[in-house]
Amino acid sequence: MIGFLLDVYVFFIAFSKRLNVVSVYYNQDKRRCALMSDRSVELEEIHSIVIQNPKEIPSETRKRFWKIVRQIKRNPRPDEQEVIKASEIRNILFNANRGRTYPLGPVLILETILGLLSLWGYIWALGTPLDWMGILTWGLSGWMSFVIRFILVFAVIAFLYPIGRVIAGNWAGIKLDGMCRDQYYEPTVKIDYVTFLKAHASKRKWFFFFAGFWTVITSLWLWIVGMILAGDYTALIPAIILSLFEGAVVLSGNPSPTKGEMGHYNREKRIERAWKKNLAGLIDTTEFD
């Protein structure tokens, strides 16, 4: 009889603990739902402000919006309606700041052709001998030859840069809307924000990392081409500069968009940490479903 009562007592204690845990996760779910509801209302308010005059948005409204975007990114299971509404607002702001977006296919073909023409020009420039062992003795013609090679190498890197985002987007499942200008009036690839917000946090991070590192890859294979054809080191110079710059940005952890793709990488890396914590919480919750 005593043994039976002890078993009942142990069962009661275990059941109470489990009930408390379920109650905690239930309350967490309620809070999450409340937060999602509040965000939806706030997004609607921001949308109503943005749609009126996209070019003159109060800085406070912009801060509110990007704060919500960061919250959505940290959620492993973002709400569909929040993602869509946030994407609509972002596109309005993007179009107001960056202007027209051009179809990706035709512009990508054009830039690839220009990149290949620049590559042909670089190979042609290699026909003029340049003694790298005697760099200190170069005359005006030697330095002119180097400058022409460097400009053509830079052109190849710039024109083929969008291909890096295309490759990264295909791997990460992030669609691309088209070609546009960035804040420096240089051509870049516009991201489809719905697929971007829905993407796995680590894929968003590595999307930007590869897009940035693609410029280094392009420089390195240009250097290999130059070395094979004429023992030329011109393309190695931008490869070193880009590697040092991008490496310094990554090591600094600076998430500023002014730091290029690696700045975006740092931002998404920070968000990924919170995303993983939230994912762990969701996994724990499903154990009691």
C-alpha positions as CSV (number, residue, x, y, z in Angstrom):
1,M,0.0,0.0,0.0
2,I,2.8,2.4,0.9
3,G,4.6,1.6,-2.4
4,F,1.5,2.3,-4.3
5,L,1.0,5.7,-2.6
6,L,4.7,6.6,-3.3
7,D,4.2,5.8,-7.0
8,V,1.1,8.0,-7.1
9,Y,3.0,10.8,-5.4
10,V,5.9,10.5,-7.8
11,F,3.5,10.5,-10.8
12,F,1.8,13.6,-9.4
13,I,5.0,15.5,-9.0
14,A,6.2,14.6,-12.5
15,F,2.8,15.5,-14.0
16,S,2.8,18.9,-12.2
17,K,6.3,19.7,-13.6
18,R,5.3,18.8,-17.1
19,L,2.1,20.9,-16.7
20,N,4.2,23.9,-15.6
21,V,6.5,23.5,-18.6
22,V,3.6,23.3,-21.0
23,S,2.0,26.4,-19.3
24,V,5.3,28.3,-19.8
25,Y,5.4,27.5,-23.5
26,Y,1.7,28.2,-23.9
27,N,2.3,31.7,-22.5
28,Q,5.3,32.2,-24.7
29,D,3.1,31.3,-27.8
30,K,0.5,33.7,-26.6
31,R,3.1,36.5,-26.3
32,R,4.5,35.6,-29.8
33,C,1.0,35.8,-31.3
34,A,0.4,39.2,-29.6
35,L,3.8,40.5,-30.9
36,M,2.9,39.3,-34.4
37,S,-0.5,41.0,-34.2
38,D,1.1,44.3,-32.9
39,R,3.7,44.1,-35.8
40,S,1.0,43.7,-38.4
41,V,-0.9,46.7,-37.1
42,E,2.4,48.7,-37.0
43,L,3.3,47.6,-40.5
44,E,-0.1,48.8,-41.8
45,E,0.4,52.2,-40.1
46,I,3.9,52.5,-41.7
47,H,2.5,51.5,-45.1
48,S,-0.1,54.2,-44.9
49,I,2.6,56.8,-44.2
50,V,5.0,55.6,-46.8
51,I,2.5,55.3,-49.6
52,Q,1.6,59.0,-49.3
53,N,5.1,60.5,-50.0
54,P,7.8,57.8,-50.4
55,K,10.6,60.4,-50.9
56,E,9.9,62.3,-47.7
57,I,9.6,59.6,-44.9
58,P,10.3,60.7,-41.3
59,S,13.5,59.1,-40.0
60,E,11.5,57.8,-37.0
61,T,9.2,55.9,-39.4
62,R,12.2,54.4,-41.2
63,K,13.7,53.3,-37.9
64,R,10.4,51.7,-36.8
65,F,10.2,49.8,-40.1
66,W,13.7,48.5,-40.1
67,K,13.4,47.4,-36.5
68,I,10.3,45.3,-37.5
69,V,12.3,43.9,-40.4
70,R,15.0,42.7,-38.0
71,Q,12.4,41.1,-35.8
72,I,10.9,39.3,-38.8
73,K,14.4,38.1,-39.8
74,R,15.0,36.7,-36.3
75,N,11.8,34.6,-36.5
76,P,12.5,31.1,-37.9
77,R,8.8,30.9,-38.9
78,P,7.9,34.4,-40.1
79,D,4.3,35.3,-40.5
80,E,3.3,35.3,-44.2
81,Q,1.3,38.5,-44.1
82,E,4.1,40.3,-42.2
83,V,6.6,39.2,-44.8
84,I,4.4,40.4,-47.7
85,K,3.6,43.8,-46.1
86,A,7.2,44.4,-45.1
87,S,8.3,43.6,-48.7
88,E,5.7,46.0,-50.1
89,I,7.0,48.8,-47.8
90,R,10.7,48.0,-48.6
91,N,9.9,48.1,-52.4
92,I,8.2,51.5,-52.1
93,L,11.2,52.9,-50.2
94,F,13.7,51.2,-52.6
95,N,12.1,52.6,-55.7
96,A,11.9,56.1,-54.2
97,N,15.6,56.0,-53.4
98,R,17.1,53.9,-56.2
99,G,14.9,54.7,-59.1
100,R,13.9,52.2,-61.9
101,T,14.7,48.5,-61.7
102,Y,15.6,46.9,-65.1
103,P,14.9,43.3,-66.1
104,L,17.7,41.1,-64.9
105,G,18.2,38.9,-67.9
106,P,18.9,41.5,-70.6
107,V,21.1,43.7,-68.4
108,L,23.0,40.6,-67.1
109,I,23.7,39.6,-70.7
110,L,24.8,43.1,-71.5
111,E,27.1,43.3,-68.5
112,T,28.5,39.8,-69.3
113,I,29.3,40.9,-72.9
114,L,31.0,44.1,-71.6
115,G,32.9,42.0,-69.1
116,L,34.1,39.6,-71.9
117,L,35.1,42.5,-74.1
118,S,37.1,44.0,-71.2
119,L,38.7,40.5,-70.8
120,W,39.6,40.5,-74.5
121,G,41.0,44.0,-74.1
122,Y,43.1,42.9,-71.1
123,I,44.5,39.9,-73.1
124,W,45.2,42.2,-76.0
125,A,47.1,44.6,-73.6
126,L,49.2,41.6,-72.5
127,G,50.8,41.8,-76.0
128,T,52.8,44.7,-74.9
129,P,55.8,43.4,-72.9
130,L,56.1,44.5,-69.2
131,D,59.0,43.4,-67.1
132,W,57.8,43.0,-63.6
133,M,61.3,42.2,-62.3
134,G,62.4,45.6,-63.5
135,I,59.4,47.6,-62.2
136,L,61.7,50.3,-60.7
137,T,63.0,51.0,-64.2
138,W,59.7,51.4,-65.9
139,G,59.4,54.4,-68.1
140,L,56.3,56.3,-69.2
141,S,55.3,53.6,-71.7
142,G,55.6,50.9,-69.1
143,W,53.4,52.7,-66.6
144,M,50.9,53.5,-69.3
145,S,50.8,49.8,-70.2
146,F,50.2,48.9,-66.5
147,V,47.4,51.5,-66.1
148,I,45.6,50.2,-69.2
149,R,45.8,46.7,-67.9
150,F,44.6,47.7,-64.4
151,I,41.6,49.6,-65.8
152,L,40.6,46.6,-68.0
153,V,41.0,44.2,-65.0
154,F,38.9,46.5,-62.9
155,A,36.3,46.7,-65.7
156,V,36.1,42.9,-65.8
157,I,35.6,42.7,-62.1
158,A,32.9,45.4,-62.1
159,F,30.9,44.0,-65.1
160,L,31.0,40.4,-63.8
161,Y,30.2,41.3,-60.2
162,P,26.4,40.7,-60.6
163,I,27.0,37.1,-61.5
164,G,28.2,36.5,-57.9
165,R,24.8,37.5,-56.6
166,V,23.0,35.4,-59.2
167,I,25.0,32.3,-58.2
168,A,24.5,33.0,-54.5
169,G,20.8,33.6,-55.0
170,N,20.3,30.4,-56.8
171,W,22.0,28.5,-54.0
172,A,20.2,30.3,-51.2
173,G,16.8,30.2,-52.8
174,I,16.7,34.0,-52.9
175,K,15.1,35.4,-56.0
176,L,16.4,38.5,-57.8
177,D,14.1,41.2,-59.1
178,G,16.4,42.9,-61.6
179,M,19.2,45.4,-62.0
180,C,19.3,48.8,-60.4
181,R,21.8,51.3,-59.0
182,D,23.1,51.3,-55.5
183,Q,23.7,54.2,-53.1
184,Y,26.9,55.0,-55.0
185,Y,25.1,55.0,-58.4
186,E,26.8,51.8,-59.4
187,P,24.9,48.9,-61.0
188,T,23.8,46.2,-58.6
189,V,21.2,43.4,-58.3
190,K,17.9,44.0,-56.5
191,I,16.8,41.2,-54.1
192,D,13.3,39.9,-54.0
193,Y,12.5,40.7,-50.4
194,V,9.8,38.0,-49.8
195,T,12.1,35.1,-50.6
196,F,14.9,37.0,-48.7
197,L,12.9,37.3,-45.5
198,K,11.8,33.7,-45.7
199,A,15.3,32.3,-46.3
200,H,17.2,30.4,-43.7
201,A,19.3,32.9,-41.6
202,S,22.6,31.2,-42.5
203,K,21.7,31.3,-46.2
204,R,21.1,35.1,-46.0
205,K,24.5,35.5,-44.4
206,W,26.4,33.4,-46.9
207,F,24.5,34.9,-49.8
208,F,26.2,38.3,-49.1
209,F,29.6,36.7,-48.2
210,F,29.8,34.9,-51.6
211,A,28.6,37.9,-53.5
212,G,31.4,39.9,-52.0
213,F,34.0,37.2,-52.3
214,W,33.1,36.7,-55.9
215,T,35.1,39.9,-56.7
216,V,38.2,38.3,-55.2
217,I,37.5,35.1,-57.1
218,T,37.3,37.1,-60.4
219,S,40.5,38.9,-59.6
220,L,42.3,35.6,-58.9
221,W,41.3,33.9,-62.1
222,L,42.3,37.0,-64.1
223,W,45.7,36.8,-62.4
224,I,46.0,33.2,-63.4
225,V,45.1,34.1,-67.0
226,G,47.7,36.9,-67.0
227,M,50.4,34.7,-65.5
228,I,49.8,31.9,-68.0
229,L,49.8,34.3,-71.0
230,A,52.4,36.8,-70.1
231,G,53.6,36.4,-66.5
232,D,51.5,39.4,-65.5
233,Y,50.8,40.4,-61.9
234,T,48.3,43.2,-62.6
235,A,45.2,41.3,-61.5
236,L,46.9,40.2,-58.3
237,I,46.9,43.8,-57.0
238,P,43.0,44.2,-56.8
239,A,42.8,40.6,-55.5
240,I,45.0,41.6,-52.6
241,I,43.3,44.9,-52.0
242,L,39.8,43.4,-52.1
243,S,40.9,40.5,-49.8
244,L,42.4,42.9,-47.2
245,F,39.4,45.2,-47.3
246,E,36.7,42.5,-47.1
247,G,38.7,40.6,-44.5
248,A,39.1,43.7,-42.4
249,V,35.3,44.4,-42.6
250,V,34.5,40.8,-41.5
251,L,36.9,40.9,-38.6
252,S,35.6,44.3,-37.5
253,G,32.0,43.0,-37.4
254,N,30.8,46.3,-38.8
255,P,27.3,45.9,-40.2
256,S,27.1,49.2,-42.1
257,P,25.8,48.9,-45.7
258,T,28.6,51.3,-46.6
259,K,31.0,48.4,-46.1
260,G,29.6,46.6,-49.1
261,E,28.5,42.9,-49.2
262,M,30.6,42.1,-46.1
263,G,28.8,44.7,-44.1
264,H,25.6,43.0,-45.0
265,Y,27.2,39.7,-44.1
266,N,28.1,41.0,-40.6
267,R,24.5,42.2,-40.1
268,E,23.0,38.9,-41.1
269,K,25.5,37.1,-38.9
270,R,24.3,39.0,-35.9
271,I,20.7,38.2,-36.8
272,E,21.5,34.6,-37.3
273,R,22.5,34.2,-33.6
274,A,19.1,35.4,-32.4
275,W,17.4,33.3,-35.2
276,K,19.1,30.1,-33.8
277,K,18.0,30.9,-30.3
278,N,14.4,31.4,-31.4
279,L,14.6,28.2,-33.4
280,A,15.8,26.3,-30.3
281,G,12.8,27.7,-28.4
282,L,10.4,26.5,-31.2
283,I,12.0,23.0,-31.1
284,D,11.5,22.8,-27.4
285,T,7.9,23.9,-27.8
286,T,7.0,21.3,-30.4
287,E,8.1,18.5,-28.0
288,F,5.0,19.3,-26.0
289,D,2.6,19.6,-29.0
